[in-house]
Amino acid sequence: MTSHSPNETVFAADLERHNMRCGIVHGAFFEMGTAFADPYAVVPLFLAGFTESRALIGLIVSLIQALTIIPQLAVSRQIRRNPLSARPIMLAGIWTRCGVWGIIALTILLVPHRINLLLVVFVSFVALYSLGAGFAVLPFRRIISETISPLRRSTFLGARVIAGGMLAGLAGMLVRSVLGKETLSWPNNYGILFAFSFVSLAVAYIAMSCFRFPNVPPSPSSQNLPPMREEVRNALKEYPVLKRLISVRLLSGGLPLALPFLTLYATKEIGISLAWVGIFVSAQRMGAILSNFLWMPLGNRFGTRSVILSGLGLATISLAIMIVVETPTIMAVAFVLAGSAMSAMVVGFGGYILELGTREIRPLLFAMEGTLLMPLYFMPLLGGWLVDLYGYRMMIVPSVALLTMAWIAATGLCEPRRGDPACGPAVIQ
């Protein structure tokens, strides 16, 4: 174990505290911003104004997530060769993402009757929003893995969700007010929501811009990296758990398969009032807030594997409830459970990958995970196709089955903090 001087220890502690503060503020306002343009609740309703095809809606929602993976392997290689490039890459990504919602909101509010133009602008800029995440996510994960200790990461990730859930709950109430106001018609009501998203993300990214990166010089080995294919093959051999982790995460796609269509199911098929959408969004976020008071100590004390198992179990239960209920109150309870499950997956999966690997290899592991998860991002497309063919309830049934298989597979995950050889070498920095 490497020893550190007292000054180095104090500096590391100060860096950790500073980045935790910035990260929690970022997480709070980021969750608020995404609640106004929630890809699983708000965006599908907006897109329903253009088309009745649930498959097309699922495709567009999938693109919001899927294009994130395109830059990641190239970004991982660049920041391993030159760690100092991580900050400008991150800044370019986040401010591009922020500007997207401002442009979309302005277009909707200024030319609401140009329907074809609105759809082209929305799809094009949402694609740009997704690409921006591909540039920003690896530098962000590097900050967490290198400046926040493993024993505090569950607290950090959980505090982000708690603070974000509180502001997103407020956002949910605003969503309810805007969508429930009869004097605001489509698409202007969504233009207002997307403008709120732009403002919230601007605050989030100001906080993110204040992150302090560790001053890590390039290692000699990073200047002569082997071909990417060889790197990926070697990493899969050294970290066998990565294959099981990817399998679990893919099977956990049962939740995003169903989520984009639950508000449509509630409003279009069951006949629940549109004003309830805001309540559902708030219920989901409230579940995320309250559950983190369990996920944080659970992850810190017992490891992130236990959090993953808990989240998968709750996700299965929440969707099973939605198969058989039609009352808005019980539906809101199911959204609470779904929010709790999503929160557990954020803390569990997010913390798990951060504990794998050495400082030099982690950017590659992050990028590999993101790239291999491509099928996960197209679960909403599959969900929309199932709805078009068989209806909403028959779309939820395979979601429950996938989540059940994910829980079974997750029982075989190793726990990185215990030094299990399946987790690979140097699992904790």
Buried (B, 14 or more C-beta within 10 A) or exposed (E): EEEEEEEEEEEBEEBBEBBBEBBBBBBBBBBBBBBBBBBBBBBBBBBBEBEEBBBBBBBBBBBBBBBBBBBBBEBBBBBBBBBEBBBEBBBEBBBBBBBBBBBBBBBBBEEBEEEEEBBEBBBEBBBBBBBBBBBBBBBBBBBBBBBBEBEBBBBBBBBBBBBBBBBBBBBBBBBBBBBBEEEBEBBBBBBBBBBBBBBBBBBBBBBBBBBBBBEBEBEEEBEEEEEBEEBBEEBBEBBBBBEBBBBBBBBBBBBBBBBBBBBBBBBBBBEBEBBBBBBBBBBBBBBBBBBBEBBBEBBBEEBBBBBBBBBBBBBBBBBBBBBEBEEBEEBBBBBBBBBBBBBBBBBBBBBBBBBBBBBBBBBBBBBBBBBBBBEBBBBBBBBBBBBBEEEBEEBBBBBBBBBBBBBEBBEEBBBBBEEEEBBBEBBBB
